Amino acid sequence: MPYTDAVIHEIQRFSDLVPIGVPHKVTKDTLFRGYLLPKNTEVYPILSSALHDPRYFEQPDTFNPDHFLDANGVLKKNEAFIPFSTGKRICLGEGIARNELFLFFTTILQNFSVSSSMTPKDIDLSPKESGIGKVPPTYQICFLAR
């Protein structure tokens, strides 16, 4: 189910599910290649800067699961996709969180038809800024049992 995986990746990238205000102390250059990082320097990366980098995501502020699919519809890796941080400070619960998200969304899609009172093109998914984080917009979804 590559498309389901791509949707889950895009939800993680787009909605900042991981708290970005929590500082991560790193002492080794990871995704920040090309920058001068003297030993024992504290770096406080804001993960959303990587998750919305136009070098890695075409139209970075647009919700689009195709960001994670190749031309054949197969899930592709994107080195800027780091919703659980990276390196020595990576979240230990990443595997569990990924499995839970997959099970959650596939269970919903297997048991319900999901619809909205608005047409998909009229739904604005642009997040609202709230301090250093982003808050998803409020709208209603209808779950109809299959």
MDAnalysis code that builds the backbone (N, CA, C; Angstrom):
import MDAnalysis as mda
import numpy as np

u = mda.Universe.empty(438, n_residues=146, atom_resindex=np.repeat(np.arange(146), 3), trajectory=True)
u.add_TopologyAttr("name", ["N", "CA", "C"] * 146)
u.add_TopologyAttr("resid", np.arange(1, 147))
u.add_TopologyAttr("resname", ["MET", "PRO", "TYR", "THR", "ASP", "ALA", "VAL", "ILE", "HIS", "GLU", "ILE", "GLN", "ARG", "PHE", "SER", "ASP", "LEU", "VAL", "PRO", "ILE", "GLY", "VAL", "PRO", "HIS", "LYS", "VAL", "THR", "LYS", "ASP", "THR", "LEU", "PHE", "ARG", "GLY", "TYR", "LEU", "LEU", "PRO", "LYS", "ASN", "THR", "GLU", "VAL", "TYR", "PRO", "ILE", "LEU", "SER", "SER", "ALA", "LEU", "HIS", "ASP", "PRO", "ARG", "TYR", "PHE", "GLU", "GLN", "PRO", "ASP", "THR", "PHE", "ASN", "PRO", "ASP", "HIS", "PHE", "LEU", "ASP", "ALA", "ASN", "GLY", "VAL", "LEU", "LYS", "LYS", "ASN", "GLU", "ALA", "PHE", "ILE", "PRO", "PHE", "SER", "THR", "GLY", "LYS", "ARG", "ILE", "CYS", "LEU", "GLY", "GLU", "GLY", "ILE", "ALA", "ARG", "ASN", "GLU", "LEU", "PHE", "LEU", "PHE", "PHE", "THR", "THR", "ILE", "LEU", "GLN", "ASN", "PHE", "SER", "VAL", "SER", "SER", "SER", "MET", "THR", "PRO", "LYS", "ASP", "ILE", "ASP", "LEU", "SER", "PRO", "LYS", "GLU", "SER", "GLY", "ILE", "GLY", "LYS", "VAL", "PRO", "PRO", "THR", "TYR", "GLN", "ILE", "CYS", "PHE", "LEU", "ALA", "ARG"])
u.atoms.positions = np.array([
    [0.829, -1.174, 0.000],
    [0.000, 0.000, 0.000],
    [0.882, 1.250, 0.000],
    [1.641, 1.455, -1.070],
    [2.552, 2.599, -1.120],
    [1.837, 3.943, -0.979],
    [0.636, 4.054, -1.573],
    [-0.058, 5.338, -1.500],
    [-0.448, 5.663, -0.060],
    [-0.894, 4.654, 0.702],
    [-1.235, 4.882, 2.109],
    [-0.005, 5.327, 2.882],
    [1.133, 4.689, 2.633],
    [2.386, 5.103, 3.274],
    [2.741, 6.541, 2.891],
    [2.552, 6.883, 1.613],
    [2.856, 8.239, 1.147],
    [1.953, 9.267, 1.826],
    [0.675, 8.929, 1.987],
    [-0.247, 9.839, 2.677],
    [0.187, 10.029, 4.121],
    [0.570, 8.957, 4.789],
    [1.030, 9.052, 6.178],
    [2.290, 9.914, 6.262],
    [3.232, 9.728, 5.343],
    [4.442, 10.551, 5.325],
    [4.073, 12.022, 5.129],
    [3.172, 12.281, 4.218],
    [2.792, 13.655, 3.917],
    [2.056, 14.292, 5.099],
    [1.239, 13.520, 5.794],
    [0.562, 14.046, 6.988],
    [1.603, 14.407, 8.036],
    [2.590, 13.560, 8.222],
    [3.646, 13.847, 9.190],
    [4.440, 15.091, 8.786],
    [4.751, 15.203, 7.502],
    [5.532, 16.338, 7.019],
    [4.734, 17.623, 7.091],
    [3.484, 17.557, 6.710],
    [2.675, 18.755, 6.544],
    [2.123, 19.305, 7.846],
    [1.778, 18.433, 8.769],
    [1.072, 18.918, 9.950],
    [1.949, 19.055, 11.185],
    [3.241, 18.828, 11.054],
    [4.147, 18.964, 12.194],
    [3.645, 18.189, 13.395],
    [3.365, 16.882, 13.208],
    [2.893, 16.056, 14.307],
    [3.921, 15.924, 15.411],
    [5.173, 16.040, 15.054],
    [6.235, 15.934, 16.035],
    [6.489, 17.326, 16.602],
    [6.566, 17.467, 17.926],
    [6.790, 18.792, 18.504],
    [8.096, 19.386, 18.016],
    [8.017, 20.553, 17.389],
    [9.233, 21.156, 16.852],
    [9.884, 22.099, 17.853],
    [9.214, 22.405, 18.951],
    [9.770, 23.319, 19.925],
    [10.724, 22.651, 20.883],
    [10.847, 21.332, 20.827],
    [11.731, 20.609, 21.731],
    [13.138, 20.628, 21.146],
    [14.085, 21.258, 21.853],
    [15.445, 21.322, 21.305],
    [16.115, 19.961, 21.324],
    [16.925, 19.714, 20.319],
    [17.698, 18.484, 20.224],
    [19.160, 18.874, 20.177],
    [19.927, 18.424, 21.152],
    [21.347, 18.753, 21.181],
    [22.093, 17.739, 20.315],
    [22.764, 18.223, 19.314],
    [23.566, 17.341, 18.468],
    [24.990, 17.865, 18.430],
    [25.928, 16.959, 18.355],
    [27.330, 17.367, 18.292],
    [27.981, 16.897, 17.006],
    [27.207, 16.292, 16.138],
    [27.754, 15.751, 14.903],
    [26.925, 16.259, 13.740],
    [27.565, 16.566, 12.633],
    [26.875, 17.043, 11.452],
    [26.063, 15.906, 10.855],
    [24.722, 16.087, 10.740],
    [23.874, 15.036, 10.180],
    [23.299, 15.534, 8.869],
    [22.088, 16.067, 8.879],
    [21.480, 16.580, 7.645],
    [22.045, 17.951, 7.275],
    [22.777, 18.562, 8.195],
    [23.239, 19.924, 8.014],
    [24.608, 19.956, 7.347],
    [24.817, 19.137, 6.333],
    [26.082, 19.080, 5.622],
    [26.387, 20.445, 5.000],
    [27.640, 20.780, 4.993],
    [28.054, 22.020, 4.361],
    [28.150, 23.178, 5.343],
    [27.643, 23.014, 6.559],
    [27.742, 24.065, 7.561],
    [28.902, 23.762, 8.492],
    [29.549, 24.791, 8.990],
    [30.658, 24.615, 9.918],
    [30.076, 24.319, 11.299],
    [30.327, 23.098, 11.836],
    [29.863, 22.727, 13.171],
    [31.038, 22.287, 14.011],
    [31.708, 23.239, 14.737],
    [32.824, 22.837, 15.617],
    [32.355, 21.822, 16.645],
    [33.249, 20.967, 17.072],
    [32.937, 19.920, 18.040],
    [32.326, 20.534, 19.305],
    [31.322, 19.834, 19.868],
    [30.617, 20.232, 21.089],
    [29.762, 21.490, 20.937],
    [29.445, 21.881, 19.702],
    [28.555, 23.012, 19.477],
    [27.123, 22.518, 19.579],
    [26.293, 23.247, 20.301],
    [24.894, 22.877, 20.406],
    [24.145, 23.448, 19.205],
    [23.392, 22.583, 18.529],
    [22.586, 22.982, 17.387],
    [21.146, 22.645, 17.716],
    [20.260, 23.592, 17.528],
    [18.845, 23.381, 17.808],
    [18.080, 23.441, 16.492],
    [18.004, 22.315, 15.803],
    [17.329, 22.340, 14.498],
    [15.814, 22.453, 14.652],
    [15.205, 23.160, 13.757],
    [13.755, 23.209, 13.690],
    [13.385, 22.284, 12.533],
    [12.806, 21.137, 12.890],
    [12.563, 20.084, 11.903],
    [11.699, 20.543, 10.745],
    [10.778, 21.468, 10.994],
    [9.894, 21.886, 9.910],
    [10.661, 22.587, 8.791],
    [11.846, 23.137, 9.095],
    [12.630, 23.763, 8.028],
    [13.080, 22.719, 7.013],
    [13.397, 21.500, 7.469],
    [13.762, 20.424, 6.544],
    [12.521, 19.845, 5.879],
    [11.424, 19.757, 6.632],
    [10.202, 19.150, 6.099],
    [9.491, 20.035, 5.077],
    [9.896, 21.298, 4.986],
    [9.285, 22.228, 4.027],
    [10.331, 22.867, 3.124],
    [11.424, 22.161, 2.905],
    [12.517, 22.674, 2.084],
    [12.181, 22.491, 0.607],
    [12.111, 23.587, -0.169],
    [11.751, 23.472, -1.591],
    [12.768, 22.701, -2.424],
    [13.993, 22.501, -1.900],
    [14.967, 21.696, -2.642],
    [14.578, 20.223, -2.655],
    [13.799, 19.795, -1.665],
    [13.426, 18.391, -1.539],
    [11.950, 18.122, -1.800],
    [11.127, 19.162, -1.691],
    [9.688, 18.996, -1.873],
    [9.179, 20.049, -2.845],
    [8.720, 19.586, -4.016],
    [8.112, 20.504, -4.964],
    [6.840, 21.045, -4.318],
    [6.641, 22.326, -4.321],
    [5.521, 22.984, -3.639],
    [5.456, 22.514, -2.179],
    [6.433, 22.894, -1.359],
    [6.565, 22.369, 0.001],
    [5.402, 22.688, 0.935],
    [4.636, 23.721, 0.655],
    [3.526, 24.077, 1.541],
    [2.194, 23.536, 1.051],
    [2.236, 22.612, 0.106],
    [1.031, 21.989, -0.428],
    [0.979, 20.533, 0.004],
    [-0.182, 20.102, 0.506],
    [-0.365, 18.701, 0.900],
    [-0.450, 17.865, -0.369],
    [0.537, 16.990, -0.560],
    [0.596, 16.199, -1.777],
    [1.340, 14.891, -1.514],
    [0.613, 13.779, -1.340],
    [1.280, 12.491, -1.101],
    [2.243, 12.087, -2.209],
    [2.094, 12.673, -3.405],
    [3.009, 12.351, -4.503],
    [4.451, 12.771, -4.192],
    [4.651, 13.596, -3.152],
    [6.010, 13.928, -2.738],
    [6.801, 12.660, -2.401],
    [6.101, 11.582, -2.043],
    [6.760, 10.354, -1.590],
    [6.555, 9.181, -2.543],
    [6.066, 9.438, -3.751],
    [5.863, 8.370, -4.734],
    [6.677, 8.673, -5.987],
    [7.255, 7.619, -6.573],
    [7.960, 7.818, -7.834],
    [6.965, 7.729, -8.983],
    [7.447, 7.760, -10.218],
    [6.574, 7.745, -11.393],
    [5.757, 6.462, -11.503],
    [6.218, 5.382, -10.872],
    [5.497, 4.099, -10.919],
    [4.572, 3.895, -9.726],
    [4.442, 4.912, -8.863],
    [3.573, 4.790, -7.701],
    [4.186, 4.023, -6.547],
    [5.510, 3.862, -6.566],
    [6.225, 3.148, -5.513],
    [6.754, 4.180, -4.509],
    [6.678, 3.826, -3.224],
    [7.168, 4.719, -2.176],
    [8.653, 4.971, -2.361],
    [9.048, 6.248, -2.339],
    [10.463, 6.586, -2.489],
    [10.971, 7.279, -1.225],
    [12.248, 7.137, -0.971],
    [12.880, 7.738, 0.207],
    [13.235, 9.179, -0.103],
    [13.061, 10.035, 0.899],
    [13.429, 11.434, 0.764],
    [14.279, 11.788, 1.983],
    [15.544, 12.142, 1.766],
    [16.454, 12.366, 2.884],
    [16.055, 13.546, 3.760],
    [15.207, 14.428, 3.282],
    [14.753, 15.563, 4.091],
    [13.562, 15.195, 4.964],
    [13.016, 13.993, 4.800],
    [11.873, 13.566, 5.609],
    [12.381, 13.024, 6.936],
    [12.399, 13.889, 7.946],
    [12.922, 13.519, 9.263],
    [11.940, 13.953, 10.362],
    [10.695, 13.464, 10.337],
    [9.728, 13.919, 11.341],
    [10.060, 13.454, 12.752],
    [10.942, 12.469, 12.896],
    [11.316, 11.961, 14.215],
    [12.757, 12.330, 14.568],
    [13.269, 13.379, 13.937],
    [14.630, 13.863, 14.096],
    [15.587, 12.895, 13.391],
    [16.868, 13.004, 13.689],
    [17.855, 12.201, 12.993],
    [19.104, 12.041, 13.854],
    [19.955, 11.141, 13.477],
    [21.213, 10.950, 14.188],
    [21.043, 10.337, 15.563],
    [21.908, 10.737, 16.481],
    [21.899, 10.164, 17.828],
    [20.660, 10.565, 18.622],
    [19.972, 11.589, 18.219],
    [18.810, 12.078, 18.961],
    [17.485, 11.670, 18.331],
    [17.505, 10.664, 17.490],
    [16.273, 10.210, 16.854],
    [15.311, 9.650, 17.904],
    [14.033, 9.836, 17.698],
    [13.016, 9.361, 18.636],
    [13.055, 7.833, 18.704],
    [13.152, 7.299, 19.914],
    [13.214, 5.849, 20.075],
    [11.902, 5.167, 19.693],
    [10.802, 5.887, 19.743],
    [9.499, 5.305, 19.437],
    [9.092, 5.435, 17.978],
    [10.042, 5.779, 17.102],
    [9.710, 5.992, 15.698],
    [9.035, 4.777, 15.058],
    [9.575, 3.594, 15.249],
    [9.007, 2.388, 14.640],
    [7.589, 2.126, 15.114],
    [7.377, 2.284, 16.412],
    [6.034, 2.081, 16.968],
    [5.078, 3.131, 16.421],
    [5.511, 4.381, 16.376],
    [4.652, 5.464, 15.879],
    [4.275, 5.235, 14.414],
    [5.242, 4.832, 13.594],
    [4.954, 4.569, 12.175],
    [3.939, 3.433, 12.024],
    [4.132, 2.350, 12.789],
    [3.188, 1.225, 12.711],
    [1.799, 1.625, 13.191],
    [1.736, 2.398, 14.262],
    [0.439, 2.847, 14.787],
    [-0.283, 3.730, 13.777],
    [0.434, 4.660, 13.156],
    [-0.191, 5.521, 12.144],
    [-0.703, 4.694, 10.967],
    [0.106, 3.737, 10.515],
    [-0.320, 2.885, 9.403],
    [-1.576, 2.105, 9.774],
    [-1.578, 1.476, 10.948],
    [-2.748, 0.702, 11.383],
    [-3.979, 1.593, 11.554],
    [-3.787, 2.757, 12.120],
    [-4.884, 3.697, 12.339],
    [-5.542, 4.080, 11.012],
    [-4.734, 4.523, 10.046],
    [-5.301, 4.973, 8.774],
    [-5.846, 3.832, 7.925],
    [-5.179, 2.692, 7.903],
    [-5.708, 1.582, 7.111],
    [-7.001, 1.035, 7.719],
    [-7.099, 1.026, 9.043],
    [-8.348, 0.580, 9.682],
    [-9.495, 1.518, 9.333],
    [-9.230, 2.803, 9.361],
    [-10.268, 3.773, 8.976],
    [-10.681, 3.545, 7.528],
    [-9.707, 3.420, 6.634],
    [-10.031, 3.271, 5.209],
    [-10.714, 1.942, 4.900],
    [-10.435, 0.902, 5.681],
    [-11.083, -0.394, 5.469],
    [-12.526, -0.412, 5.970],
    [-12.811, 0.360, 6.999],
    [-14.121, 0.275, 7.647],
    [-15.061, 1.441, 7.357],
    [-14.545, 2.507, 6.796],
    [-15.376, 3.684, 6.568],
    [-15.145, 4.273, 5.188],
    [-16.185, 4.897, 4.662],
    [-16.047, 5.776, 3.516],
    [-15.911, 7.172, 4.100],
    [-14.900, 7.883, 3.696],
    [-14.627, 9.205, 4.250],
    [-15.049, 10.250, 3.228],
    [-15.834, 11.215, 3.686],
    [-16.268, 12.276, 2.780],
    [-16.322, 13.597, 3.531],
    [-16.517, 14.638, 2.773],
    [-16.590, 15.985, 3.336],
    [-17.779, 16.701, 2.725],
    [-18.295, 17.694, 3.430],
    [-19.396, 18.483, 2.882],
    [-18.902, 19.421, 1.789],
    [-17.581, 19.607, 1.709],
    [-16.975, 20.467, 0.693],
    [-16.336, 19.597, -0.392],
    [-16.223, 20.131, -1.572],
    [-15.508, 19.418, -2.628],
    [-14.019, 19.489, -2.313],
    [-13.255, 18.460, -2.665],
    [-11.821, 18.451, -2.331],
    [-11.068, 19.699, -2.791],
    [-11.400, 20.247, -3.945],
    [-10.677, 21.430, -4.424],
    [-10.959, 22.675, -3.595],
    [-12.078, 22.688, -2.843],
    [-12.431, 23.843, -2.020],
    [-11.892, 23.756, -0.592],
    [-11.281, 22.632, -0.234],
    [-10.746, 22.465, 1.115],
    [-9.377, 23.139, 1.190],
    [-9.238, 24.058, 2.119],
    [-7.965, 24.754, 2.322],
    [-7.192, 24.041, 3.420],
    [-6.096, 23.388, 3.073],
    [-5.283, 22.655, 4.036],
    [-4.127, 23.488, 4.570],
    [-4.093, 24.760, 4.240],
    [-2.992, 25.608, 4.704],
    [-3.024, 25.716, 6.219],
    [-1.918, 25.381, 6.875],
    [-1.894, 25.463, 8.334],
    [-1.861, 26.905, 8.808],
    [-2.349, 27.102, 10.002],
    [-2.315, 28.419, 10.625],
    [-1.083, 28.482, 11.524],
    [-0.379, 29.589, 11.468],
    [0.817, 29.761, 12.294],
    [0.402, 29.983, 13.739],
    [1.120, 29.359, 14.657],
    [0.860, 29.523, 16.084],
    [2.193, 29.465, 16.809],
    [2.803, 30.619, 17.018],
    [4.134, 30.643, 17.636],
    [5.141, 30.024, 16.699],
    [5.844, 28.990, 17.170],
    [6.828, 28.330, 16.310],
    [6.263, 27.092, 15.646],
    [5.011, 26.767, 15.921],
    [4.391, 25.589, 15.327],
    [3.292, 25.968, 14.354],
    [2.684, 24.957, 13.786],
    [1.578, 25.156, 12.851],
    [0.391, 24.344, 13.334],
    [-0.779, 24.919, 13.194],
    [-2.009, 24.275, 13.634],
    [-2.840, 23.976, 12.390],
    [-3.290, 22.724, 12.235],
    [-4.109, 22.422, 11.054],
    [-5.451, 23.143, 11.132],
    [-6.028, 23.478, 9.984],
    [-7.320, 24.162, 9.991],
    [-8.425, 23.222, 10.473],
    [-9.513, 23.807, 10.935],
    [-10.650, 23.026, 11.407],
    [-11.650, 22.844, 10.256],
    [-12.066, 21.627, 10.028],
    [-13.134, 21.344, 9.083],
    [-13.740, 20.020, 9.448],
    [-14.921, 19.731, 8.906],
    [-15.648, 18.533, 9.280],
    [-15.467, 17.435, 8.248],
    [-15.340, 16.199, 8.763],
    [-15.236, 15.004, 7.930],
    [-16.353, 14.072, 8.341],
    [-16.924, 13.403, 7.363],
    [-17.997, 12.442, 7.635],
    [-17.470, 11.023, 7.409],
    [-17.600, 10.172, 8.436],
    [-17.205, 8.776, 8.335],
    [-18.469, 7.927, 8.210],
    [-18.643, 7.271, 7.079],
    [-19.794, 6.406, 6.845],
    [-19.349, 4.958, 6.886],
    [-19.989, 4.172, 7.755],
    [-19.619, 2.752, 7.881],
    [-19.829, 2.043, 6.555],
    [-18.907, 1.155, 6.214],
    [-19.019, 0.395, 4.950],
    [-19.928, -0.788, 5.146],
])
